[in-house]
Amino acid sequence: MAKALLGHVGGPDPRMVAEMRRLQQRVRDLEAELVRLQAENDALATAANGDVISLGVKDREPALT
């Protein structure tokens, strides 16, 4: 029964270990990309804040009259 649960007696399957390592590397790459894109987005948002004219509620015009 234990052999069936673990797969086989010979230890972990090398293909499965290689796939697990590949997936772990992919996750690390995606996390690094996410951090890079968030930093880029924050920089763009900060730069755009000076260029955007914000209107108060009283200054807005109705969409339809």
Distance bins in CASP14 RR format, pairs under 12 A and 6 or more apart:
PFRMAT RR
TARGET T0000
AUTHOR 0000-0000-0000
RMODE 2
METHOD distances of the structure
MODEL  1
1 7 0 0 0 0 0 1 0 0 0 0 0
2 8 0 0 0 0 0 1 0 0 0 0 0
2 9 0 0 0 0 1 0 0 0 0 0 0
3 9 1 0 0 1 0 0 0 0 0 0 0
3 10 0 0 0 0 1 0 0 0 0 0 0
3 11 0 0 0 0 0 1 0 0 0 0 0
6 12 0 0 0 0 1 0 0 0 0 0 0
6 13 0 0 0 0 0 1 0 0 0 0 0
6 16 0 0 0 0 0 1 0 0 0 0 0
7 13 1 0 0 1 0 0 0 0 0 0 0
7 16 0 0 0 0 1 0 0 0 0 0 0
8 16 0 0 0 0 0 1 0 0 0 0 0
11 17 0 0 0 0 1 0 0 0 0 0 0
12 18 0 0 0 0 0 1 0 0 0 0 0
12 19 0 0 0 0 0 1 0 0 0 0 0
12 20 0 0 0 0 1 0 0 0 0 0 0
12 21 0 0 0 0 0 1 0 0 0 0 0
13 19 0 0 0 0 1 0 0 0 0 0 0
13 20 0 0 0 0 1 0 0 0 0 0 0
14 20 0 0 0 0 0 1 0 0 0 0 0
14 21 0 0 0 0 0 1 0 0 0 0 0
15 21 0 0 0 0 0 1 0 0 0 0 0
15 22 0 0 0 0 0 1 0 0 0 0 0
16 22 0 0 0 0 0 1 0 0 0 0 0
16 23 0 0 0 0 0 1 0 0 0 0 0
17 23 0 0 0 0 0 1 0 0 0 0 0
17 24 0 0 0 0 0 1 0 0 0 0 0
18 24 0 0 0 0 0 1 0 0 0 0 0
18 25 0 0 0 0 0 1 0 0 0 0 0
19 25 0 0 0 0 0 1 0 0 0 0 0
19 26 0 0 0 0 0 1 0 0 0 0 0
20 26 0 0 0 0 0 1 0 0 0 0 0
20 27 0 0 0 0 0 1 0 0 0 0 0
21 27 0 0 0 0 0 1 0 0 0 0 0
21 28 0 0 0 0 0 1 0 0 0 0 0
22 28 0 0 0 0 0 1 0 0 0 0 0
22 29 0 0 0 0 0 1 0 0 0 0 0
23 29 0 0 0 0 0 1 0 0 0 0 0
23 30 0 0 0 0 0 1 0 0 0 0 0
24 30 0 0 0 0 0 1 0 0 0 0 0
24 31 0 0 0 0 0 1 0 0 0 0 0
25 31 0 0 0 0 0 1 0 0 0 0 0
25 32 0 0 0 0 0 1 0 0 0 0 0
26 32 0 0 0 0 0 1 0 0 0 0 0
26 33 0 0 0 0 0 1 0 0 0 0 0
27 33 0 0 0 0 0 1 0 0 0 0 0
27 34 0 0 0 0 0 1 0 0 0 0 0
28 34 0 0 0 0 0 1 0 0 0 0 0
28 35 0 0 0 0 0 1 0 0 0 0 0
29 35 0 0 0 0 0 1 0 0 0 0 0
29 36 0 0 0 0 0 1 0 0 0 0 0
30 36 0 0 0 0 0 1 0 0 0 0 0
30 37 0 0 0 0 0 1 0 0 0 0 0
31 37 0 0 0 0 0 1 0 0 0 0 0
31 38 0 0 0 0 0 1 0 0 0 0 0
32 38 0 0 0 0 0 1 0 0 0 0 0
32 39 0 0 0 0 0 1 0 0 0 0 0
33 39 0 0 0 0 0 1 0 0 0 0 0
33 40 0 0 0 0 0 1 0 0 0 0 0
34 40 0 0 0 0 0 1 0 0 0 0 0
34 41 0 0 0 0 0 1 0 0 0 0 0
35 41 0 0 0 0 0 1 0 0 0 0 0
35 42 0 0 0 0 0 1 0 0 0 0 0
36 42 0 0 0 0 0 1 0 0 0 0 0
36 43 0 0 0 0 0 1 0 0 0 0 0
37 43 0 0 0 0 0 1 0 0 0 0 0
37 44 0 0 0 0 0 1 0 0 0 0 0
38 44 0 0 0 0 0 1 0 0 0 0 0
38 45 0 0 0 0 0 1 0 0 0 0 0
39 45 0 0 0 0 0 1 0 0 0 0 0
39 46 0 0 0 0 0 1 0 0 0 0 0
40 46 0 0 0 0 0 1 0 0 0 0 0
40 47 0 0 0 0 0 1 0 0 0 0 0
41 47 0 0 0 0 0 1 0 0 0 0 0
41 48 0 0 0 0 0 1 0 0 0 0 0
42 48 0 0 0 0 0 1 0 0 0 0 0
42 49 0 0 0 0 0 1 0 0 0 0 0
43 49 0 0 0 0 0 1 0 0 0 0 0
44 50 0 0 0 0 0 1 0 0 0 0 0
44 51 0 0 0 0 0 1 0 0 0 0 0
44 52 0 0 0 0 0 1 0 0 0 0 0
45 51 0 0 0 0 0 1 0 0 0 0 0
45 52 0 0 0 0 1 0 0 0 0 0 0
46 52 0 0 0 0 0 1 0 0 0 0 0
48 54 0 0 0 0 0 1 0 0 0 0 0
53 59 0 0 0 0 1 0 0 0 0 0 0
54 60 0 0 0 0 0 1 0 0 0 0 0
55 61 0 0 0 0 1 0 0 0 0 0 0
END
